[in-house]
Amino acid sequence: MESIVLYYSPGACSLASHVLLRELGIKFEAVKVELTASLPESFRKINPKMRVPVLSIEGETITETPAIFTAISQLAPERKLLGRSNIEIVRTYEWLNWLSGTLHGQAFGGFVRPHRYVDDPALYPAVKAKGWKNIEDCFEKIESDLAGLHAVGDNFTVVDIFLYVFYRWANYGKDQIMDKYPKYTKLVTHLAKRKSVQEALEAEGIVSFLPKL
Ligand SMILES: N[C@@H](CCC(=O)N[C@@H](CS)C(=O)NCC(=O)O)C(=O)O
């Protein structure tokens, strides 16, 4: 098989792509990139957008999580990680677009990186507060949309693991969100038992911050 390289930062959104590669049980190289305030300038030659994850495969450099999820899913079509029918695949992309643009980019973007939205540091607290409110709004929408242990159909898809990453972030150092979103909590606690998730957490040197079952 061709060489596959994933550039990731511990606990970042790249965790989802990392789990998916482990889910397939294929050989790949995971290259850690430290992300503190920002990524190191040297990373610009890998991804001029200065974001992880980046997947390098068959001489192609792929950025943007939904595209990377698609590339990983194509490595094992029989696993149907994007969904089992045409409409499930459509629902998967509906989730991915919203999670990526609205929850990740806008809501967490405002909460974690207010400097993306305003230049004046005096305004950061207001942007962060609005970001957190947007996160809560998104989590309420997720809670009301979930019907069972999986976001799309009755099986594990890439959407589940993306949802895990956002739950983990929101739950960082807190417990209260577990009571607020019981269906979402059930989905991620179920997911946390997967070998691929445990292996990826261990490899990244992070913990799940999920309740003990
Ligand atoms: N649209 C990109 C967003 C990726 C993204 O924002 N990654 C964050 C980590 S979760 C990052 O690299 N941040 C670096 C920075 O903000 O300087 C995707 O879906 O992959």
The ligand as a MOL file (V3000), in Angstrom:
LIG
                    3D

  0  0  0     0  0            999 V3000
M  V30 BEGIN CTAB
M  V30 COUNTS 20 19 0 0 0
M  V30 BEGIN ATOM
M  V30 1 N -11.4890 23.6570 7.9920 0
M  V30 2 C -10.4180 22.9090 8.6030 0
M  V30 3 C -10.1690 23.4710 9.9830 0
M  V30 4 C -8.9960 22.8360 10.6590 0
M  V30 5 C -8.6330 23.5710 11.9330 0
M  V30 6 O -9.1510 24.6590 12.2620 0
M  V30 7 N -7.6890 22.9760 12.6590 0
M  V30 8 C -7.2070 23.6070 13.8760 0
M  V30 9 C -7.0120 22.5550 14.9590 0
M  V30 10 S -8.5470 21.9290 15.5390 0
M  V30 11 C -5.8750 24.2620 13.6070 0
M  V30 12 O -5.0600 23.7160 12.8950 0
M  V30 13 N -5.6560 25.4450 14.1850 0
M  V30 14 C -4.4280 26.1450 14.0470 0
M  V30 15 C -4.5860 27.6130 14.3140 0
M  V30 16 O -5.7090 28.0670 14.5430 0
M  V30 17 O -3.5630 28.2910 14.2970 0
M  V30 18 C -10.7740 21.4180 8.6660 0
M  V30 19 O -11.9710 21.1000 8.6250 0
M  V30 20 O -9.8850 20.5610 8.6930 0
M  V30 END ATOM
M  V30 BEGIN BOND
M  V30 1 1 1 2
M  V30 2 1 2 3
M  V30 3 1 2 18
M  V30 4 1 3 4
M  V30 5 1 4 5
M  V30 6 2 5 6
M  V30 7 1 5 7
M  V30 8 1 7 8
M  V30 9 1 8 9
M  V30 10 1 8 11
M  V30 11 1 9 10
M  V30 12 2 11 12
M  V30 13 1 11 13
M  V30 14 1 13 14
M  V30 15 1 14 15
M  V30 16 2 15 16
M  V30 17 1 15 17
M  V30 18 2 18 19
M  V30 19 1 18 20
M  V30 END BOND
M  V30 END CTAB
M  END
